[in-house]
Amino acid sequence: MRQLHRTDLWSWSVFDTARNLDFNSLAWIRGDGNVLVDPLPLSEHDLRHLDELGGAAWIVVTNSDHTRAAAELALRFGAKLAGPAAERGQLPFACARWLGEGDELVAGLRAIELHGSKTPGELALVLEETTLITGDLVRGQMLGRLNLLPDAKLGDRAAALASVRRLAALEQIEAVLVGDGWPIAQAGHARLRDLVTAN
């Protein structure tokens, strides 16, 4: 796994040739139990590393297209699953928690419901007010910039833009960790505002 902008955050990825970008997963290492977000399958090396870091207590899926290896890793680590409340009928597994607007999974990790994306209840997650974690709607096709999911994939472009404006109003955001593409390590709030302006 790769260390991110904080010593307690790690990531691993798989390159998607059709979209020409990385699909990303996240591990937040914390004393009260680690949290994985949208986990892809891990290599043996990364599995050993995650074992050394304490495994996982929770696995969060931001939308029903990001189930990836969540069920298998939950079984391996004995972790609980959490997913978007608005997509309860679309996930292929039961969740211990269904998250909606403002719900806090664990201390310091809060959910924001997004609208207009390709699934009806996609979540973004705010980590300790300074790091935004996104699934599909906000991505990083080019280094140093954020972009939207392509229009053809959006369920409702106006609703999607309204959701992005809500994210851009989070003035304390420093980093944006995207599910797809390049992350933003600094000036995340400014890059979110640029995304709003560009659309």
MOLIN-V848169 format. One record per backbone hydrogen bond with DSSP energy under -1.0 kcal/mol. CO is the residue of the C=O (numbers start at 1). NH is the residue of the N-H. If there is no record, write none. Layout:
co={CO	CO}
nh={NH	NH}
//
This chain:
co={2	6	8	9	10	11	12	14	16	16	21	22	23	25	26	27	28	30	34	34	35	36	37	39	43	44	45	46	47	48	49	50	51	57	58	59	60	62	63	67	69	70	71	72	73	74	74	80	81	81	82	83	84	85	87	97	99	100	103	106	108	109	110	111	112	116	116	122	124	125	126	127	127	130	130	131	132	133	137	139	140	142	147	150	156	157	158	159	160	161	162	163	164	167	169	170	173	174	175	176	177	179	180	184	187	188	189	190	191	192	193	194	196}
nh={11	9	29	4	27	2	25	23	20	21	16	181	14	12	37	10	35	33	57	58	28	60	26	69	47	48	49	50	51	52	53	55	54	80	36	82	38	123	66	70	73	74	75	76	77	78	79	59	96	97	61	99	87	88	90	83	85	103	111	109	128	105	126	102	124	155	156	114	112	133	110	130	131	174	175	127	177	125	149	147	182	145	139	153	160	161	162	163	164	165	166	167	168	170	171	173	189	188	132	184	134	24	140	176	191	192	193	194	195	196	197	198	199}
//
